[in-house]
Amino acid sequence: MISVQVDTRDAARYLDDVAKRQLPFAIMRGINKTLDDAQAAIRDHLNRAFIFRTGASRKFAERTILIRKEDRATKDNPSGTIRVDANRGKWDMLSKFEAGGPRVAGNPTFPFAIPTSAIRPSFGDSVPRSLYPKNLGLVPRRSIKGAFEYHAKGRSRKAGVHTTASGVVQLKGKNRTFVIGAPGSRDWGVFRRVGPGRGDVRLIWAFRTRITLEPILEFEATARQTVAERWKANFDDALAYALATAR
């Protein structure tokens, strides 16, 4: 019979020392990989929850799901941050869809303009830029002595004002368009004449002073789910890599 006895105390102390030295590196690596997974998951959700009518708008939205260099974990700071970057552009495009809820126009002169099926037959269709209220000359900037003004190509100009035989005041724009209706009413908006008859007009933009946004971004929920699903595997991989590359 041959008996072999091995003293593992030195090896155990070595492995324990390596693990302690490499643990911060493994945690850092695991956190940053999980951040990347969460970013990819949120961007994937964007493409399922939102309709992007151009590739440029899709790429812009994806870039707002941001992990800055200083947001990444380090060995000394084992935490990371992923954010919706509201500074990419002149207005915050995405974060308002996280909680959703009512939105009220701050100035009734600048209502929300909702395109109707007359110019957007299906929700995924794009509205021609030429038919935007601003390009039609129907976005009022101010009213001076009853004369509406609009902004076009960097200049303030007076838009045409017409009073019908029945006393209805119309703000007239390009392409046979005009604005009628009282603020807050269901028939307030931009109309377009499409024929000579009395009824040959179509509502192309409905004006609303209050709208409700659906909470479809699901930024926090998607991030939490990704962490729950990916953290353990990412950390295990990171720890294995850290031990394998230890010096």
C-alpha positions in Angstrom: 0.0 0.0 0.0 1.3 3.4 -0.9 0.0 6.4 1.1 0.3 10.0 -0.3 -0.2 13.0 1.9 -0.4 16.5 0.4 -0.2 19.7 2.4 -2.7 22.0 0.7 -2.4 24.9 3.1 0.0 26.9 0.9 -2.1 26.3 -2.2 -5.2 27.3 -0.3 -3.6 30.5 0.9 -2.4 31.3 -2.6 -5.8 30.7 -4.2 -7.5 32.7 -1.4 -5.0 35.6 -2.0 -5.6 35.4 -5.8 -9.3 35.4 -5.4 -9.2 38.4 -3.1 -7.0 40.3 -5.4 -9.0 39.5 -8.5 -12.5 39.8 -7.0 -12.7 43.6 -7.6 -11.7 43.1 -11.2 -14.3 40.3 -11.6 -17.0 42.4 -10.0 -16.1 45.4 -12.3 -16.1 43.2 -15.4 -19.4 41.5 -14.4 -21.2 44.8 -13.8 -20.0 46.4 -17.1 -21.1 43.3 -19.1 -24.5 43.5 -17.4 -24.8 47.2 -18.2 -24.1 46.3 -21.9 -26.7 43.6 -21.8 -29.3 46.0 -20.3 -28.5 48.6 -22.9 -29.0 46.1 -25.7 -32.2 44.9 -24.1 -33.7 48.4 -23.8 -32.7 49.3 -27.3 -34.4 46.1 -28.5 -37.5 47.0 -26.6 -37.5 50.4 -28.3 -37.9 48.8 -31.7 -40.8 46.7 -30.5 -42.6 49.4 -28.5 -42.1 52.4 -30.8 -42.7 53.0 -34.5 -39.7 54.7 -36.1 -40.5 56.0 -39.6 -36.9 56.5 -40.6 -33.7 54.7 -39.9 -32.2 57.9 -38.7 -34.8 58.4 -36.0 -34.3 54.8 -34.9 -30.5 55.3 -34.5 -31.1 58.6 -32.7 -33.4 56.9 -30.2 -31.0 54.1 -29.7 -28.2 56.5 -29.0 -30.2 58.1 -26.2 -29.9 54.8 -24.2 -26.5 55.8 -23.0 -23.6 54.4 -20.9 -21.1 57.2 -20.4 -17.4 56.3 -19.8 -17.7 57.7 -16.2 -20.8 55.6 -15.7 -18.9 52.3 -16.0 -17.8 50.4 -12.9 -14.2 50.4 -11.8 -12.3 48.3 -9.3 -12.5 51.1 -6.8 -16.2 52.0 -7.6 -18.2 48.8 -8.1 -21.3 50.4 -9.5 -22.6 51.4 -12.9 -25.3 53.6 -14.5 -27.3 53.4 -17.6 -29.4 56.4 -18.5 -31.8 58.0 -21.0 -29.8 60.9 -22.2 -32.1 63.9 -22.5 -29.4 66.1 -23.9 -29.3 64.5 -27.3 -31.5 66.9 -29.1 -33.5 69.9 -28.2 -36.2 68.0 -26.4 -36.5 64.9 -24.3 -37.9 62.3 -26.7 -38.0 59.1 -24.6 -38.1 59.5 -20.9 -41.6 61.0 -20.8 -42.8 57.6 -22.0 -41.5 55.9 -18.9 -44.3 57.0 -16.5 -46.7 58.2 -19.3 -49.7 60.1 -18.2 -51.3 63.4 -19.2 -49.4 66.2 -20.9 -50.8 69.7 -21.1 -49.6 72.3 -23.6 -47.9 75.1 -21.7 -49.3 77.7 -24.1 -52.7 77.2 -25.8 -51.3 79.1 -28.7 -49.0 76.1 -29.3 -51.3 73.1 -29.0 -50.3 69.5 -29.7 -50.9 68.8 -33.4 -52.1 65.2 -34.1 -52.1 64.1 -37.8 -55.3 62.5 -38.9 -55.9 59.6 -41.3 -56.3 62.1 -44.1 -52.6 62.6 -44.3 -51.4 59.5 -42.4 -53.6 56.6 -43.5 -51.9 54.1 -41.1 -50.0 54.9 -37.9 -46.7 53.7 -39.4 -46.9 56.1 -42.4 -44.8 59.3 -42.6 -46.5 62.7 -42.9 -45.0 64.8 -45.8 -42.8 67.6 -44.3 -44.6 70.0 -46.6 -47.8 69.4 -44.7 -46.5 70.1 -41.2 -48.3 73.1 -39.7 -45.0 75.1 -39.5 -44.3 74.6 -43.2 -47.9 75.5 -44.1 -47.4 78.8 -42.2 -50.0 77.9 -39.6 -48.0 77.9 -36.4 -48.8 81.2 -34.7 -46.0 83.0 -33.0 -48.0 85.9 -31.5 -51.1 87.9 -32.2 -50.9 91.6 -32.6 -54.2 93.5 -33.1 -55.8 90.4 -34.4 -53.1 89.7 -37.0 -51.6 86.2 -36.6 -48.0 85.7 -37.4 -46.0 82.6 -38.2 -42.4 81.7 -38.6 -41.0 80.4 -41.9 -37.4 80.1 -42.9 -36.2 82.1 -40.0 -38.5 85.1 -40.7 -41.7 86.2 -39.0 -44.5 86.8 -41.5 -48.2 87.5 -41.3 -50.4 84.6 -42.2 -53.6 85.2 -44.1 -56.7 85.8 -42.0 -60.1 85.3 -43.6 -63.5 85.9 -42.2 -66.2 83.8 -43.8 -69.7 84.9 -44.7 -71.0 83.3 -41.5 -68.4 85.3 -39.4 -65.9 82.4 -38.8 -62.3 83.6 -38.7 -59.9 81.4 -40.5 -56.1 81.4 -40.4 -55.1 80.6 -43.9 -52.0 78.7 -45.0 -50.4 77.1 -48.0 -51.9 74.3 -50.1 -55.5 75.4 -49.4 -55.2 74.9 -45.7 -56.8 76.9 -42.9 -57.4 76.7 -39.2 -60.8 76.9 -37.6 -62.4 75.8 -34.3 -62.2 77.0 -30.8 -59.3 76.0 -28.5 -60.3 72.9 -26.7 -63.1 71.8 -29.0 -63.0 68.5 -30.9 -63.2 70.2 -34.3 -60.2 72.5 -33.7 -57.4 72.0 -36.1 -55.9 72.4 -39.6 -58.3 71.7 -42.5 -57.5 71.3 -46.2 -59.8 72.0 -49.1 -59.8 69.1 -51.5 -62.5 70.1 -53.9 -65.0 72.9 -54.9 -67.9 71.6 -52.9 -69.0 72.9 -49.5 -68.1 69.6 -47.8 -64.8 69.1 -49.7 -62.6 69.8 -46.7 -60.6 67.4 -44.6 -59.3 67.7 -41.1 -55.6 66.9 -41.5 -54.3 68.0 -38.1 -56.3 67.9 -34.9 -55.2 70.4 -32.3 -55.3 69.3 -28.6 -54.2 71.1 -25.5 -54.1 67.9 -23.5 -52.9 64.4 -24.5 -52.2 61.2 -22.7 -48.9 59.2 -23.2 -48.8 55.5 -22.7 -46.0 54.2 -20.4 -44.4 52.1 -23.1 -40.7 52.8 -22.6 -40.3 50.3 -19.7 -36.7 51.4 -19.1 -36.5 50.5 -15.4 -38.5 47.2 -15.8 -36.3 46.0 -18.7 -33.1 46.9 -16.9 -34.2 45.1 -13.7 -35.2 42.0 -15.6 -31.8 42.0 -17.4 -29.9 42.3 -14.2 -31.9 39.4 -12.7 -31.3 37.2 -15.7 -27.7 38.1 -16.6 -25.8 39.1 -13.5 -24.9 35.7 -12.1 -23.7 34.3 -15.5 -21.8 37.5 -16.2 -20.1 37.5 -12.8 -19.3 33.8 -13.0 -17.7 34.3 -16.4 -15.8 37.4 -15.1 -14.5 35.6 -12.1 -13.3 32.6 -14.2 -11.5 35.1 -16.5 -10.0 37.0 -13.6 -8.6 33.8 -12.0 -7.4 32.4 -15.4 -5.5 35.7 -16.1 -4.2 36.3 -12.6 -0.4 36.8 -12.2 
